[in-house]
Protein backbone atom coordinates (compact mmCIF):
# COMPACT_ATOMS: atom_id res chain seq x y z
CA UNK A 1 0.00 0.00 0.00
CA UNK A 2 1.39 3.42 -0.92
CA UNK A 3 1.47 6.53 1.21
CA UNK A 4 0.41 9.93 -0.13
CA UNK A 5 2.06 13.06 1.24
CA UNK A 6 1.12 16.61 0.33
CA UNK A 7 4.50 18.38 0.30
CA UNK A 8 4.06 21.63 -1.64
CA UNK A 9 7.45 23.33 -1.44
CA UNK A 10 10.73 22.02 -2.83
CA UNK A 11 12.65 22.00 0.46
CA UNK A 12 10.09 19.78 2.18
CA UNK A 13 9.93 17.57 -0.91
CA UNK A 14 13.70 17.14 -0.87
CA UNK A 15 13.58 16.21 2.84
CA UNK A 16 10.85 13.64 2.21
CA UNK A 17 12.79 12.11 -0.67
CA UNK A 18 15.77 11.53 1.63
CA UNK A 19 13.69 9.25 3.86
CA UNK A 20 13.51 5.65 2.74
CA UNK A 21 9.74 5.12 2.93
CA UNK A 22 9.97 1.74 1.22
CA UNK A 23 12.08 0.35 4.06
CA UNK A 24 9.71 1.65 6.75
CA UNK A 25 7.98 -1.02 8.79
CA UNK A 26 5.11 -0.16 11.13
CA UNK A 27 5.95 -0.85 14.74
CA UNK A 28 2.42 -0.87 16.10
CA UNK A 29 -0.07 1.91 16.49
CA UNK A 30 0.42 5.51 15.46
CA UNK A 31 -1.63 8.24 17.16
CA UNK A 32 -2.52 11.15 14.90
CA UNK A 33 -4.91 14.05 14.78
CA UNK A 34 -6.88 14.61 11.59
CA UNK A 35 -9.22 17.38 10.50
CA UNK A 36 -12.88 16.26 10.62
CA UNK A 37 -13.47 17.37 7.01
CA UNK A 38 -10.49 15.33 5.82
CA UNK A 39 -11.73 12.31 7.76
CA UNK A 40 -15.17 12.70 6.22
CA UNK A 41 -13.68 12.78 2.70
CA UNK A 42 -11.57 9.68 3.35
CA UNK A 43 -14.54 7.77 4.73
CA UNK A 44 -16.87 8.89 1.94
CA UNK A 45 -14.38 7.82 -0.75
CA UNK A 46 -13.71 4.46 0.97
CA UNK A 47 -10.06 5.37 1.41
CA UNK A 48 -10.28 4.80 5.15
CA UNK A 49 -12.48 2.29 6.91
CA UNK A 50 -13.84 2.42 10.45
CA UNK A 51 -12.19 -0.86 11.36
CA UNK A 52 -8.81 0.78 10.66
CA UNK A 53 -8.94 3.29 13.52
CA UNK A 54 -10.38 3.98 16.96
CA UNK A 55 -11.23 7.12 18.91
CA UNK A 56 -9.62 7.75 22.27
CA UNK A 57 -12.02 10.36 23.64
CA UNK A 58 -15.79 10.78 23.77
CA UNK A 59 -15.86 14.01 21.74
CA UNK A 60 -14.00 12.32 18.86
CA UNK A 61 -16.32 9.33 19.03
CA UNK A 62 -19.34 11.60 18.65
CA UNK A 63 -17.80 13.44 15.69
CA UNK A 64 -16.95 10.17 13.93
CA UNK A 65 -20.41 8.78 14.68
CA UNK A 66 -21.95 11.86 13.04
CA UNK A 67 -19.65 11.56 10.02
CA UNK A 68 -20.58 7.91 9.57
CA UNK A 69 -24.27 8.66 9.81
CA UNK A 70 -23.85 11.39 7.20
CA UNK A 71 -22.07 8.93 4.91
CA UNK A 72 -24.92 6.45 5.26
CA UNK A 73 -27.51 9.12 4.45
CA UNK A 74 -25.69 10.01 1.21
CA UNK A 75 -25.67 6.40 -0.04
N, C-alpha and C positions, 0 to 999 in steps of 0.2 A: 504494500500500500504506500502511495506517495504522500508527501507532506507539502502543502502549499503555504508559502510565506509571502506576504505583501511587503516588499522591501523597496520603497520608491526611489531613494537616492543612491547614487553610485557607491558611496563609502560604506553604507550598510550592506549593499549587495556584495561588495568585495569581502567584507567581514564574514558574511554568511557563506560565501563560496570557499572560504578557508577552512570551514568546519566540515569534517567528513560525516555527512548525514547518513550515507549508506552503511557506515560501520556502527551507527548508533543502535544500541539494543536497549529496549525499555527495561527498567529495573523495578517495576512495580507501578504504583499509582503516581499520577502527577496531579497536583491541585492547581487549578487555574481559575481565573475570573473572566467571564465573557459577557459582553453586552447582550441584554435581553433581545434586542432586535436581530443581532447576529445569530443568536441561538434559535430564534424563531425561523429565520431563513434556512439555517442548516437542517432543522427538523422538517420544515415544509418541503424541502428539496430532497429529503431522504438521504442527506449526507451525514447525518448524525442520528443515532437511534437511542431511545430512552434506556435500553439495556446497557448502553455503553458508558453511562455516567450516573452519578448519584448526587443529591443535594445534601449539604451538611448543616443547613439551618432552615428553620421553618419559613422564613420570608422567601428564600430561594425556592423551596418546595411549592409554595403557593404561586409564585410567578411561573414556574415550569408547568404546573397543573393548568393554569390559565392558557399558556401557550399551546399545550397539547389539546385542550378543549377547542381552542380556535382552529387548530389544524384539522380536527375532526369535523368541525362545522363547514369548512371550506370544501371538503371532499364530498 
